[in-house]
Amino acid sequence: MEKSISSGLKAYCGGLKFDSKSKHQEAVDSFTRAIKYGYTNIDVFLKRGCSLQLLHQHELAIHDFNKIILHRPDDCYPLFMLSVSKYRIGDAKGAILDIKKAIILSLVDNETNDEYREVALRLGFGTHTDLYETYLNNFEKNMD
């Protein structure tokens, strides 16, 4: 069991390294190994889902984002990511519902949202709420 836990952590760290180098398939493979070895940090599903999304494997990404949402229902980011994948597979109505929930959750004053705000600012948005609203506007505009 000890080897399995150690192998899972090693695979997760490997996935993070691949992710930082935009080697998304290698990241997915590493995160999948981490899960197989019993790595229990739920973030492994978020990281794998993001990599899957970048590989345009949206159905698989949706599955991973849903796992995160079950464990962290008040976290806006997995809902945002879920909405993007839903939109990409043609579920615009589902995407809009999810991103509206993400926007509401993004307004809560907590440490997690503070971190998301900082990331959004580095991306050129005032807050992550602004980023989500931009996506919502695009989803709604392209629904017709």
N, C-alpha and C positions, 0 to 999 in steps of 0.2 A: 504493500500500500504506500509506503514512504517513497519508493521509486516512482510510483504512478503520480503522486502529488508533485514531486520534484519535476518529473517529465512534463506535467501539465503546465506548471509555472514557466518552465524553460520554453515550451512551445508558445505560450502566450507572449512572452517577452520577444521571442523570435518574430511573432506576428506583428508586434508593435514596431520592430525594426524594419520589417518589410513595408509596413504601412507608411512609415516615415519616408521611405524611398520610392513611394508610389508603385510598389510591386504588389499590386492588389491580389493577383491570383495566389502568389506565394503567401501573402498575409492570410487569405481565406484558408489555405491549406494548413497553415500553422495554427490558426484559431480553431479549426476543426479538430486538429490533433489534440489541442489543449482540452477541448470539450471531451473528446474520446478518453483522455487520460484522467478525467474527473475534475478538471479545474473548475472551481465553484464560483468564482467571481462573476457575477451576472454581466459585467461590462464586456466579457468576451463575446457575447451575442451582439452587443451594440457595435463593437469594433468589426466583427465579421459582417454584420448587416451593412455597415457603411462601405466596406470593401466590396461586398456583393453588389451593392447599388452602383458603385463606380464601374463594375464589370457588366452592368445592364442586366443583372440577374435579379430582377425586381421581385419575383414571386418568392424566391428564397430570402431576400432581404426583408420582405414583409413578415415572413415567419419569424425571423430573428427579432425584428422590432416589436412584434406582438409579445414575445417572451419578456422583453425588457418592460414593456408597458404593464404586464401582469404583476411584475415585481415592484415597479416604480410608477404607479398610476398618476402621480402628481408631477412627473418630470416632463416638461414640455418638449425637450429635444427629440426623444424617440418618437413622439407623436408627429413632430415636424418631419422627421426623416420618413416615417411611415406614409405621410401624406404625399411626399415627393414620389415615392415608389408607386403608390396607388395611382397617382396622376400619370406616371409614365406607362402604366399598363392599361390606361384608358378608363380608370374608375375616378372620373373627375368629381362626381358627387361625394364619394367616400373621402377623397383627398380634401375637399372643401370642409367637410364635417370635422375631419381630424385636425386640420390646420387651425380651424376656429377654436377648437379645444386647446390646442397648443398656445394660441395667442392669449387666451384667458389665463392659462397656467403660467405664461411668461410674465404676467403682471404681478405675481406674488413676490413679496419681498423675502428672499431667502438666499442662502450662500450659493446654491447651485445656479440660480438665475444671475447672481452677480458675476459668476464665472462666464456664463453664456453671453452676458452683456459685453464683457471685455473682449471676447472673441469676435463678436459682431462689430465692435468698434474698430478692431484691427482689419476687418473686412470692408470697412467703409460705411457701415450702417451705424446709426445712433445707438440702437439697442437691438437685441435679438428679436424683440417684438416688431420693430421696423422691418427687419429682414423677413419675418414670417408674413407680415402684412403685404409686403411686396410680392411674395409668392402667391398669397391668397388672391391679390388683384390679378395676377397673371393667370391663375387657374380659372377665375371667374370670367375674365376677358376671353379666354380661349375655349370656353364651354360651348359656345354657339357653333 
